[in-house]
Amino acid sequence: MSHSAYADSTTFHCAFCGEPNEIEVDPFAGRVQVYVEDCQVCCRPNVLRLTFDEDFSVTVSSAMES
């Protein structure tokens, strides 16, 4: 899980290989967002959950897609 102040990108660690992946984020698409993003290293699907605070900082968690 990672946490960062508002920016147009953030990083998550792949649930399979552990490698960091940079992704673009949009806090205006919803306070809680859940979607699948393939790892840029091992290409396996990660379920990402992004949660934005009132100050637009984001917390990202990744899990293996079942």
C-alpha positions as CSV (number, residue, x, y, z in Angstrom):
1,M,0.0,0.0,0.0
2,S,1.3,3.5,-0.8
3,H,0.2,7.0,0.2
4,S,1.0,10.3,-1.6
5,A,-0.2,13.9,-1.7
6,Y,-2.3,14.8,-4.7
7,A,-0.5,14.5,-8.0
8,D,-1.5,13.2,-11.4
9,S,0.4,10.0,-10.7
10,T,1.3,7.6,-7.9
11,T,3.0,4.2,-7.4
12,F,1.7,0.8,-6.5
13,H,3.6,-2.4,-5.9
14,C,2.5,-5.4,-7.9
15,A,0.7,-8.0,-5.8
16,F,2.5,-10.8,-7.7
17,C,6.1,-9.7,-8.3
18,G,6.4,-6.8,-5.9
19,E,7.8,-4.4,-8.5
20,P,6.8,-0.7,-8.3
21,N,4.4,0.6,-11.1
22,E,3.6,4.2,-11.8
23,I,0.0,5.0,-12.7
24,E,-2.0,8.1,-13.5
25,V,-4.8,9.0,-11.0
26,D,-7.8,11.3,-11.1
27,P,-9.3,12.3,-7.8
28,F,-12.3,13.7,-9.6
29,A,-13.4,10.3,-10.9
30,G,-14.6,9.4,-7.4
31,R,-13.4,9.3,-3.8
32,V,-13.0,5.5,-4.0
33,Q,-12.0,3.8,-7.2
34,V,-11.5,0.1,-7.9
35,Y,-10.1,-1.2,-11.2
36,V,-7.7,-3.7,-12.7
37,E,-4.3,-2.6,-13.9
38,D,-1.7,-5.0,-15.4
39,C,1.8,-4.9,-13.9
40,Q,4.2,-3.1,-16.2
41,V,6.9,-5.7,-15.3
42,C,5.2,-9.2,-15.1
43,C,2.0,-8.3,-16.9
44,R,-0.3,-9.9,-14.3
45,P,-3.6,-8.3,-13.3
46,N,-3.7,-6.3,-10.1
47,V,-7.0,-5.1,-8.5
48,L,-6.2,-1.6,-7.4
49,R,-8.2,0.3,-4.8
50,L,-7.6,4.0,-4.7
51,T,-9.0,6.1,-1.8
52,F,-8.7,9.9,-1.9
53,D,-8.8,12.1,1.3
54,E,-10.4,15.5,1.5
55,D,-7.0,17.1,0.6
56,F,-6.7,14.8,-2.5
57,S,-4.0,12.6,-1.0
58,V,-4.4,9.1,-2.3
59,T,-3.9,5.7,-0.7
60,V,-3.4,2.8,-3.1
61,S,-3.6,-0.9,-2.3
62,S,-3.2,-3.8,-4.8
63,A,-4.4,-7.3,-4.7
64,M,-4.2,-10.4,-6.9
65,E,-7.1,-10.7,-9.3
66,S,-9.0,-13.9,-8.5
